[in-house]
Amino acid sequence: MISGLFSDMRRYLPSLIVTAIMGLIAIPIVTRLFSPGDYGNYVLTIATVGVFSTIVGWLSMSIIKFYPAYERDGKLGEFYPNIIKLTAVSILVISLVFLSILLFAKSHISPKLYSLMWIGIVVFILTAAFNVFQHFLRAKREVSWYSGFTIWKSVMTLALGVLLIIAFHLGVEGLLWGSVLSVAIVLPLLWKKAVGKISLSPRNISFSLTSEMAKYGFPLVVGNLAAWILSLSDRYILGFFRGSQEVGIYSASYSLSEKSILLIVSLFMLAAGPIGMNIWAREDKKRSREFLHKLTRYYIIFCLPAVIGLSVLAKSIVTVIIAQKYHAGYVILPYIASGVFFLGLQWIFAFSFRYYAKTYIVMLLISISGLVNLALNIILIPTYGYFAAAVTTFVSYVFLLILIIIISRKFFIWEFPFKSLGRTIISSTVMGVSVYCIGNNLTSSLPFNLIIGILGGLLIYFVLLILLGELKGRESQVLLRFVKKGKFFFD
């Protein structure tokens, strides 16, 4: 159970690390190449692509849910063609909707943003197909291939984008064309590895499976759209009330904070999703309860100190990484980092709904939180700008977590690791004070201070966990072996 979780986490780790590193590398490059206004338009385009890609996500989520059962019953010959055809139809319909909205909005947005959105349609088509095929690899736990394709996309999107900008003197649209090329080049191989040779004759369509998938997936799509309101709608409201320049300043610091913490959150989500559903489908409730308890404990141990460390070093990190014209946005880092932490925690509690296919409840709860976030943004952003956007994001994620905890316990109760939480808070707080002193005051060199502060903080944190009895002998040995050899050795 946990050995499988950490084994898959280790295999997912390279792709997540590379993706996070490329995201962090992109921030200083893009903020130095383009003004906050141009960067803001790019962010709005990518956000829009993300919205429409989320709608196709009902298929991706259904793959993770239904693949284990269809594999167990020997019905993959029915499963694959159904997904492929629904993917093609979904992408076509959503592309037409995207195009219609763009034509309607032409007179209401800037010419620069309008031209970027046209490229965004192409990015959406390829990205949506890429994401669906990637989820076949996740469902089959072909983690190495999944990681390889993810690394390719993250590296080549930036590399090709910067090449187009430098060699062909393209503006910020070069980053979008880089995304198009990176996916187009690798998509045929991804198809081969994800689905192979399949028959697409009409008789392969299963309307009962489509109905099951729709009942499971569409509520999650609506929930994810509400999650989009939680995490991305503030860009549009900022752009409307405060202009694209403030969108750019906000997005640079937001991206830096989110990508740093999301590395850990995504690692747990990618590895735990298929394993958690397999345990539920093949074993019993007791094993599922044990899994969620241990999953939450390790999530807190690894994620909470990262949030505190990023928060206390916010100003120094932004100063070192982001161009000077974006520096004012450092104040939002603690709020965004904490919000992402709570987002990951609510995802664990939401297993209760996924176990019983009650995904419509997730949809409702996220929708409520999204509407709260939207209302707060509309009220506060015109006066307080991007700082209000960060605070309302944090408040909305906390509100969502509380809702999901309360409702989920009506379906599935498991023991939350409160003792681990207490020890982790103590260790993280001591670490945070130490990191703040080292990272901001050790020498006159901020980069050197950050490196020493982060390394010293990690050492202090894990020593305290051992002294407090949170990491026991076996786990301490595992941690040391992981550091030395880069892998976990769980029995």
N, C-alpha and C positions, 0 to 999 in steps of 0.2 A: 504493500500500500504506500507507505511513506518512502520506501526505497525506490519504488517506481516514480513517485513524484519528483524526488531529487535527481533521479537519473534523467528524467525528461527535462527537468529544469536545467541541468548541466548541458544537455544537448541543445536546448533553446538559447542558452546563455550567449553563445557567440553572435547569433543574429541580433539579439536584443542589444548587446554591447555595441556592435558595429552600427546598428540603426541609431542608437542614442549618441554615439560619437559623431556620426555623420550629421545628425541633427544639431549637435553642439558646434561642430565645425562650420556648418552652414550659417549659423547666427552671426559670428564675427565677419564672415565673408560677405553675406548679403547686406548686413547693416553698414558695411564700409563701401559697398558698391552702389547702394541705392539710398535715396532719401526716405525718411519715414512715410511720406505720402505714397511713393511708389511701392514700398514694402507693404503698406497698408492695403493697397489695391490687390497685390499678389495674395495676401492673407485672405481677403474677402473671396477671391476666386477659389482658392484651395478649400476654404470653408464651405462654399457652395457645392463643390465637387464632393466633399465629404457628406453633405446632406443627402444628395441623390444616391451616393454609394451606400449609405445607411439603409435606404429602402430596399436595395437588392440584398441587403444583409439577412433578410428573412430566410433566404436559401442557405446561406453560410451557417446560420444558427441551427437550421433544421438538419444539416449534414451531421453536425456534432451530436445532435439528439438521436437521430434515427439510424445512423450508420451501424452502430454496434448491434442493434436488433436485427437489421437486414443481413448483416454479415453472419450473425449467429444462425439465422434461418436459411442461409444460402440463397438469398434473393437479391444479390447485388446486381444481377442482370436486369432487374426491374428498376432498381434504385438509380443507377447511373444515368440512363437515358432520360428519365423523368427530370432529374436535376438539370441536365444540359439543356433540354428544350425549354424548361421554365426560365433558365438563366437568359437564353437568347430573347425570349419574349419580354422578360422584365427589362432588360437593357434597352430594347427597342422602344418600348412604351415610355420608359422614364426619359430616354434621350429626347423623344418628341415633346414631352412635357417641359424639359429643361429648355429646349429651343423655343417653345411657345412663350414661356415666361420671359426669356431673354429678349425676344422681339417686342413683347409688351412693355418691358421696362426700359427700352432703349432711350426714351426721352427723359427718363428719371435718373439715369446714372451717367457718370462721366464717360467720354469717348474712350479713354484709356482702359477703364474698367470693362467697358462693353467689349472691346477687342480681346481682352484677356479672357473673358467669359466664353468666347467662341472656342478658343483653344481648350478651355476647361471642359467643354462637351466631349472633345476627343480624349482628354485625360480620364474623364468619367467612364467612357465606354471600355477602355483598356483596363483601367484599375478595377472596375466591377468584375470583369471576367477573371482577372488575376486573383482577386480575393476569394472568389468562389472556388477556383481550382486549388488554391492554397489550403482551403478548409478540408478538402478531400485528403490532403496529406496529413493534416492535423488529426482527422478522424482515424486514419490508419496508423497514427503515431509514427509516421515516417519523418521524424524530426530533423534528421540530417538534410534531407531534401528541402523540407520547409525552410530550414535555416539558410540553406544555400541560396534559394530563390529570394528570400527576404534580404539577405546581404547584398546580392546582386542589385536588386531594385534600389536599395538605399544608397549604395555607393555610386552606381552609374547614373542615377537621377541627378545627383549633385555634380558628378564629374562631367557628364555630358552637358548639363545646364551651364556650368561655368565655361566649358569649352566653347559652346555656342555664343555665349556673351562676349568672350574675349576674341575668338577667331572671326566671328561674323558680326560683331558689334551690335548684337541684339540687346534689348533692354531686359526688364524683368521677365518678359515672356520667354526668354531663353530657358529659364528654370522650368517652365511648363513643358516646353518642347523636349527638354531633357527627360522629364518624366514619361512623356509619350514614347520616346525612343527606347528608354530602358526597359519598358514593359513589352513593347512590340517585338524587340529582339528575342526575348526569352520566352514569350508566350507559347510558341509551338512545343518547346521542350517541356514546359510545365504541363501542357495538355497531355503529352505522352506519359509523363510520370504520374499524373493525378488520375487519369481515367483510362489511358491506353486505347485499345481498339474496342469500340462499342457499336452496337447496332442502334440506329436512330429511326427505325421504322415506326409507324404510328401505333402498331400493336404493343409497343413497349410502354406506352403511356399508362400510368396507373392513376385513375381519378381518385381512388380511395386514399392513396399515398399523398397525392396533391392536397386533398382535403385535410388530412392529418397535419401535413406540413404547414398549411395555411393557418390552421387553428393554433398551432404552436408558434409559428414564426411571425405572423403579422402582429400579434400583440407585442412581441419583442421589438418589432420594427417601430411601432408607434412609441414604445417606451424609449427606444434609442433616439427617435426624433425628438422626444421630450428631453432626453439627455443632451441632444444637440443644443436645445434651447438653454439648458443649464450651462453648457461649456462654450458655446460659440455665438449665440445670439447677441451677446454683449458687443461683439465686433460690429455688427450691423447697426446697433443702436448708437455705439460710439461714432461710427462713420456718419450717421444721419445727424446727430446732434453736435458732434465735436470735430468732425472731419477725419480724413484718411491719415493725417499725420499723427493724431493721437492713437488711432488704431495701430499704426506702426510701432510707436513707443510701447504701448501696452502689449502687443503681440510678441515683441522681442523678449521682454522679461518673462511673459507668460510661458512662451515656448521653452525658454531656458529652465524655468522651474518645473514645468510639467514634464518635459522629456527626462529630466534627471530622476524624478520620483517614479514616473511611469515605467522606467526601465525595470524597477523592482516589481511594481504592481503587475505589469504585463508578463513578467517571468512567471509569477504565480498563476495568473489567469490562464496563460497558454498551456502550462503543464497540468494544472489541476482540473480544468474543464473536462477533457475526455476521461481522465482517470476517475473523477468523481462520478460521472455518469455510468462508467463501466462498473464501478463498485455497486452502485444502486441497482443496475440491471442484472448483475450476475451474483451478488452476495446478499447481505441482509441489512436491516436498518441499524443494527448495532455497529457494524463495520463503517457505515456511512457516518454515524455520529462520531466515532473515533477519528475518522478521516477529517471531518470539519474541525474538530477540536485541535488536532495537530497542525492542520493547515493554518488555522488562525494564529496559533502560537508562533509558528515560524514566520508568518507574515508580519506580525507585530515586531518580533525580534529583529528582523532585517530591514523593515520599512521605517519604523518610528525614528530610529537614530538618524536616518538619512534626512527626514523632514526637519528635525531639529538642527542638524548640522548645516543644511542649506539655509535655514532661516537666520541663524546667527551670523553666517558669512555672506548674507545676501548682497550687501553693498560692495564688498571686496570682489565677489565673483562677477558681478555685473561690470564693475570697473575694469577688470582684467579681460573679460571676454567680449563685451559689446562695445560698439563705437560710441564715442562720447555723446553724440546728439541723442542717444537713446538712454543715457544713464539714469535719468529721473525715474524710470520705471522700476528701479530696484525695490521700492517700497512694497510692491505687490507680491514678491516672492514667497514670504511666509504664508500668506493666505492661499495662494495657488497650491503650494506644496502640501499644506494641510488638507485642502479640499481633495486633492488626488488621493491622499492616504485614506480619507473617509470613503471616497468612491470605491477603492479596492475592498474596503471592509464591508461595505453594503453588498458588493458582488458576492462575497462569501455567504452572507446571510441569505441572499436570494437563491442559493442552492435549494432551499426548502420549496420554493415555487417551481423550480425547474424539475425537481424530483417528481412532483405530482402534476406536471404539465399545467400549472396554474399561472402561466406567463402573463395572462391578462391582468393579474394583480400587479405584477411588476410594471406593466404599462400604465396602470392607473396611478400608482404611487409616484413613478417618475414624472408622469404628466402633471400631477399636482405640484411637485417640486419645481418642475420647469415653469409652470405658470406663476408660481411665487417668485422665482428668479426673474422672469420677464417683467412682472409688475414692479419689483424693486428696482430693476435696471431703468425702466421708463421713468420712474419717480426720481431716482438719485443721480443717474448719469448726466443729465443736462446740467446739473449744478456742480457735481463733484468729479466728473470725468472718469478716467480709467481706475482711479483708486476705489471708487464706488463699485465698479464692475468686479474688481477682485474680491471685495468684501462680500458682495451679494452672492458671488460664486461659492465662497466658503460657507456662508450661512445656508445656502440652498442644499449643499452636499450634506451638511450636518442634519438638516431637516429631513432629507431623504433617508439617511441612515436610521434615524429615530423611527420613522414610519415603517421601514422594512423590518427592523428588529421587532417592533410591536406586532405587526401582522404575521410575520413568518412563524412566530412561536405558536400560532394557532394550528399550524400544519406539521411542523417538525422541530422538536426541541433537542438541542445538544448543549453540552457544557462549554461555556465560554471560559478561556484561560485567564481569569482575573488575577491570579497570583503572578503569572508571567507578565501580564500587563503592568502590574505594580513594580516588579523588579526592573522591567525594561524602562519605565518612566524614570526611576531613580538613576539607573545607569546612563540613560540618554541625557538627563539633566546635568549630571556631573560632567559628562563628555562635552555637552554644549558649552558650559562655562569655560572649560579648558580650551576648546577649539576657538571660542571667541577671543580669548586672551592671546593665544598663539597666532591665530590667523590675522588679527588686526594690529598686533603690537610687537611681534618678535623682531623684525628688521624693517628696513625701509623698502624692501622689495615685496610687493604684494603677491606676485606669483610664487615666490619662495615660501612666504608665510602660509599661503593656501596649501601647498603641497605638504609642508611639515605639519600644519594644523590638521589636515585630513588624516594623514598617516598616524599621527599621535592620537587623534580622537578615536580611531578604530581600535588601536591598542588599548587605550583606557577603557573603552566601552566593553570590549569582550573580556578583559581582565575583571571588571566589575561584575559582569554576568556570572563569571565563574565563582568569584568570591561570595556573591549573593546566593549561590546555589541554583541559578537558573540553567546554566549549562553544566551538566553533570559530567562525570569522568568520561563516559563513552562519547558524549557529544563533543566534549573538548578535544578528544583525540581525533574525531571525525573532522572538526574544524581545522586542526593543525594539518591533517593529511590533505584536506582540500586546498589549503594555502600552498602546501609544498608541491602537490601533484595536479591540482586543478580538477579534482573529482571527489565525489562523495563515496563512502564505503559503508552503506547501511545494509544490515542483514535483512 
